[in-house]
Amino acid sequence: MLMKSTAISALLLFSTACSGVEMKPFYPKTVVEPVTVHKLSDNEISIRYRVYPESNHYSNGVNYEKIGDALKVVIGRCSIGETCEPMAKTVIPLDDKWEAEVHIPYHGEKIILVHSGAEEQIYP
């Protein structure tokens, strides 16, 4: 079973790397707080976070990667005028609180938000 799990993890890591998805964290924890997580169904969760106001970049969603029993999530960053395709795009327009919301698949993993300089378990 361990071999099968390792093979699946390797496949997910390989497919993420091949898809060109950026898993590099750009934002420190303090600029995206508050972060809230809500379970939407047995196979989907909602993550809401603060969008850091920048003049040349913006966040249009998150990228994620399953590693073992954890789903690591990185808030994406895109240059203005550039086309960026995060794995999970924001599902609401930017509101007056400068918050974004994404929905991602969930299958019982620990959800780890990866910041620049730190990782934090945000669910459960």
C-alpha positions, -999 to +999 in steps of 0.1 A: +000+000+000+029+024+008+043+018-027+010+026-043+007+058-021+042+068-031+035+062-067+003+083-066+022+111-048+049+110-074+024+111-102+006+141-087+039+159-082+050+151-117+017+162-132+018+195-112+053+202-124+045+194-160+014+216-160+035+247-153+017+255-121+036+278-098+039+264-063+062+292-050+047+311-021+049+349-026+029+363+003+038+363+040+011+352+064+004+387+077-007+401+044-033+374+036-050+372+070-077+366+079-079+332+062-111+312+068-119+277+057-154+261+054-163+227+043-188+230+015-194+192+010-177+159+015-154+167-014-150+204-015-139+232+008-139+270+005-109+291+014-113+328+019-083+351+022-073+388+020-059+399-013-028+421-008-032+453-027-004+458-052+000+480-082+017+456-106+004+422-094-028+405-081-040+372-068-066+354-090-067+321-071-046+293-056-025+263-066-024+232-046-006+199-044-013+167-025+017+155-005+010+124+017-020+131+039-018+169+033-030+193+006-005+221+003-021+254-009-002+284-023-019+317-030-011+327-066+003+359-078+000+372-113+014+403-131-011+428-144-016+422-181-003+386-179-025+356-183-023+333-153-043+301-148-044+291-112-057+256-103-086+272-084-098+306-095-116+331-073-153+325-073-164+360-061-155+394-073-131+413-052-152+428-024-149+459-002-129+439+023-103+429-004-111+392+001-111+364-024-127+330-022-117+298-039-132+263-038-108+233-039-113+195-039-112+180-004-109+143+005-101+144+042-065+158+040-049+183+063-050+216+045-017+234+048-014+270+036+022+277+024+033+313+030+067+328+021+087+317+051+062+295+068+035+268+065+003+267+086-023+240+089-056+258+083-080+228+082-092+208+101 
